Amino acid sequence: MGKVTGFMEIDRQVGKYQPASDRIRHFREFTIPMSDAEVTKQAARCMDCGIPFCHGPTGCPVHNQIPDWNDLVYNNKWEEAIRNLHSTNNFPEFTGRVCPAPCEEACTLNLEDSPVAIKTVEQAIADKAYELGYIVPQPATVKSGRRVAVIGSGPAGMAAAQQLARAGHEVHVFERETKAGGLLRYGIPDFKMEKNFIDRRVEQMTGEGVTFHYGVNVGVDKPTEELMAEHDAVIYCGGSETPRPAGIPGVELHGVYDAMPYLVQQNRRVGRENIDSTGWPAEPILAGAKHVVVVGGGDTASDCVGTAFRQGAVKVTQLDIRPMPPEKEDKLAVWPFWATKMRTSSSQAEGANREFQVATLEFVGEDGMLTGVRCCQVDERRKPIAGTDFIIKADLAFIAIGFSGPMTTGVLSELEGKLTLNTDRRGSTNVVANERDYKTSIDKLYVAGDVRRGQSLVVWAIREGRQVARAVDEALMGASVLPR
């Protein structure tokens, strides 16, 4: 633990944001970093709580040893802290920025609404480690002579590739896009995580012997069967990219888009890439001087809100069919699990008009152009309430209600009939594999990440990438020293 009495003496503090009026003028990160002294004080708040719920099973999916590295930071042992953090998490600078921090929800101090600032300390450890030069390539000293292919370079694919390269295997990563990162790069806006952090990890992994092949859409440009013939094992780490069908009349109107093409296009624009290089709509989708409506209440919807404000939207309205959650949860009923309560993202705090318990009935327009969104209020069962219809003016609307599984083109279409799929409770179609060996119904083909578990958090992708690496290493070598 950190300081014995730290949790009683020190108040919780996290990094402050730039004012909304300033941060909406750019796409850079806007959290003001805390000083080392401030981070050390926050680490000192970690208490000797007996059972550290923060690192599992209800808290951190990768089982970060949070009390341990809090103590190391408190004692100014940054190199040991990053070594400890890397033992469970390959990319703490990613999770320290974009993870919703279920660990803090599970913190014992959250019973008093003042959990340890775990996410802030985690990001600080990673950033300090880069500053001090502790994060360098760790190439294997002994090569196995085995070749492994990884399809997809999102967080699951990157984690699997790095672990296997360090185990001595020759690893080749095949990426459809022009740069690595998957939805980390193209789905998450730069104001939440700048992409130089991905580039630094790619540079490290290249130094460890990982070879990246960009612009290769496996199953289209290169047959999966050919890939399996050339390698001893293949790991499919595709994302959950198929938008969940909304079933709302008027989706064909010009001005109505799924959320992901909008976010991908803006991320390409910020990264100075060609916005139509992956088959998304070629016409620019811009919110400047427009009334914008976002359908959906999750993280993707929030990202659309923040992006629209930065493009100069006049007004942004976010529609959520769920009832407004309570301001405060019943701790004794839900702790240490993730609680349903009123949460306001940094993007929503920039001026979004949030409508709860509202159903989207129809996109309306004139001459093929969107002019508004017809809505109504719903009851607790999400049934429309008669006489509550209203129309919100809209020049641009985004549908952000989740994803129903991986892209059906490419690997899935090529292996149709051979690869076992199932439909989960959310209606997503995923590739079947268990959490022990991650094997699919096809010999030599493994699967991990969103393509197996459905849309999920970056931290879950990293966990599955690490675990599938262990499974593959064990299958190829008979035993493995890689952690699960």
Secondary structure, DSSP 4 states (H G I P E B T S, - for coil): ---TTHHHHS----PEEPPHHHHTT-SS--EEPPPHHHHHHHHTT----SS-GGGSSSS-TT---HHHHHHHHHTT-HHHHHHHHHTT-S-HHHHHHH---HHHHH-GGGGGT----HHHHHHHHHHHHHHTT-------SS----EEEEE--SHHHHHHHHHHHHTT-EEEEEESSSSS-THHHHTS-TTTS-THHHHHHHHHHHHTT-EEEES--BTTTB-HHHHHHHSSEEEE-----SBPP---TTTTSBTEEEHHHHHHHHHHHHTT--TTTTSS-SS----TT-EEEEE--SHHHHHHHHHHHHTT-SEEEEEESSPPPPSS--HHHHTTSPP------TTGGGT-EEEESEEEEEEEEETTEEEEEEEEEB-TTSPBPTT--EEEE-SEEEE-S-B-SS-SSTHHHHTTTTS-EEE-TTS-EEE---TTT-B-SSTTEEE-THHHH-S--HHHHHHHHHHHHHHHHHHHHS---S--
